[in-house]
């Protein structure tokens, strides 16, 4: 099979590799669509994210979907020919975090496209059967792959306790911010304000259902007529984080989703005086069934986010599309074309 392999920052090549064989409880998936995430681009450009460093050749890509083509011993949940969306992180299922239901915090997590674990910019991957989620025929390959970023938005809404009538502020209208718009509305939010500096993405946020959009170059989120109850911070930009926290209503809840600097300054007096709740969020746990139901019901349209498709041998172009084109939102790689 072919795989796009990152050998060093800025050095991506197509290699021929043996098709992997599924072990006990695993399935082989023929990859049909992979989304390019900002983390993939970051690894390509810099070779590291925080403590995760590319020290050996690595296959990127963790937003993936495809078709089951082979079963390992003991597989009972899936059949050859089933289309699946891949949940890219497989925990050890035995540690204290896993047993408490927080498997996203498993210290032994093996996550696609995160050193040293190879990802899905390849024609085939092997995945544990419990993390290959069947999708109905009404869900296309791109949407099935984008259930991964949607899960980030769903998990953020769960952490923020978004519910019927919630007033939500989303800072950053990148792919995660946009899926968070869709997720917040699906959870029952009636006011969803989105702040960004990119007019194309703000227009898309409006199309997805945002009730108000703010050009952060011209208007401050602290000037909102009615303060939001919930902040989903998806920009990772320190000044935006500080300003958005100041915009929250008393007893508001802030979930930091975007990845920015390792340290930021926080308006501590505001957090204390308003008794704000502030938490981070890391990936997701148990979100795929809900994500599949929302897509299959038509409540969320992930295909609208796709602004470009590339072949596997164009993976390098896919990884740099966002740098070249300000109108790019989400690009996909189709390894079988």
C-alpha positions, -999 to +999 in steps of 0.1 A: +000+000+000+010+037-003+014+059+027+024+096+031+053+096+055+067+126+073+105+121+076+113+156+090+097+190+091+088+199+056+099+165+043+069+143+032+073+114+008+050+087-005+063+052+004+052+017-004+046-003+028+031-037+035-006-038+041-010-042+079-027-073+092-054-070+119-046-087+152-071-101+178-101-077+181-089-055+153-102-048+118-084-037+086-100-005+071-095+006+035-093+044+040-116+064+018-113+099+033-090+117+058-094+153+070-064+175+074-063+189+109-043+219+122-022+195+142-012+176+111+000+209+096+018+218+128+037+185+128+045+189+091+059+224+096+076+221+130+079+184+138+064+187+173+035+197+194+043+202+230+059+171+244+051+151+212+081+151+189+085+135+155+117+115+161+111+088+135+092+086+102+055+092+109+023+088+090+000+118+098-038+119+098-064+111+124-098+122+109-106+091+089-133+069+075-133+039+052-145+003+046-137-028+066-119-053+044-106-079+069-113-091+104-088-101+131-095-131+153-124-127+177-140-097+160-178-099+164-191-063+161-182-057+124-184-074+090-163-071+059-178-044+037-192-022+065-184+015+062-170+030+094-158+062+110-126+057+129-122+070+164-084+075+163-075+071+199-073+036+215-068+037+253-055+008+274-090+002+289-075-008+322-061+023+339-079+043+365-090+070+340-104+044+316-123+026+344-138+059+355-151+065+320-125+092+311-107+071+285-097+103+267-073+110+296-057+075+295-020+080+300-013+051+276-035+063+248-023+054+213-036+082+190-034+082+152-008+105+137+007+114+171+043+103+176+052+075+176+018+061+163+012+062+126-020+077+113-044+075+083-026+092+054-024+057+039-045+033+019-051+010+048-051+012+086-057-013+114-080-002+143-096-019+173-131-030+164-146-009+193-133+022+178-145+016+142-180+030+142-205+018+115-221+047+096-254+046+076-254+049+038-268+084+041-235+096+056-208+102+030-171+094+033-160+129+040-187+135+067-178+101+083-142+112+086-153+146+100-171+130+128-137+133+146-136+171+147-174+171+153-167+150+184-144+177+197-172+202+194-197+178+210-173+171+239-168+208+244-205+213+246-208+185+271-181+199+293-198+233+291-232+219+299-248+235+269-285+229+269-319+243+258-318+281+258-280+284+264-263+316+253-229+306+238-199+326+227-175+308+203-141+325+197-124+313+166-142+302+134-118+276+123-130+241+116-133+233+154-151+266+160-175+259+131-184+224+142-189+238+177-215+262+163-233+232+148-230+212+180-241+240+203-272+245+182-279+208+182-276+208+220-304+235+222-285+268+224-307+297+212-279+323+210-246+315+194-222+344+189-190+337+168-160+360+168-131+358+143-111+380+119-118+360+087-149+373+069-152+341+049-154+319+080-177+343+097-201+341+067-199+303+070-207+305+107-238+325+098-248+299+072-244+271+099-268+289+122-248+314+143-272+341+155-245+368+156-210+371+141-184+396+152-153+408+133-128+408+162-108+435+143-136+459+147-157+449+177-150+435+212-170+405+225-172+424+258-196+448+240-223+422+236-258+435+246-264+403+267-234+384+282-231+348+273-234+320+298-209+297+280-176+303+263-162+278+238-127+292+232-115+277+199-089+302+188-060+295+212-051+331+209-041+345+243-056+380+239-088+365+225-090+341+255-086+369+281-112+392+264-137+364+260-135+354+296-142+391+305-174+388+283-189+360+303-219+364+326-218+357+363-215+320+370-205+315+334-186+285+321-155+287+299-141+257+280-106+261+265-106+241+233-081+258+210-044+251+213-022+282+216+008+290+238+018+268+268+009+296+292-015+325+291-025+354+313-059+351+329-081+379+343-081+363+378-102+390+394-130+385+369-129+348+373-131+351+411-157+379+414-180+363+389-174+327+401-166+316+366-158+279+358-128+274+337-117+241+323-096+226+295-108+199+272-088+170+257-102+151+227-135+133+236-150+101+251-181+083+240-191+109+214-194+089+182-229+075+186-243+110+193-223+125+164-235+098+140-271+103+150-268+141+145-254+137+110-277+109+099-308+129+111-297+159+090-293+182+121-257+189+111-241+191+076-204+185+078-200+184+040-205+222+039-171+225+056-151+208+029-133+233+006-109+210-012-100+174-019-066+159-027-051+126-037-027+108-014+002+118-035-009+154-030-008+152+008+018+179+010-004+203-009-033+193+014-012+201+045-003+235+033-037+245+017-047+266+046-015+287+045-020+294+007-057+301+007-075+322+033-108+308+021-098+272+029-117+257+058-114+219+057-095+199+031-097+162+026-073+135+013-088+106-006-062+078-005-079+056-030-079+082-058 
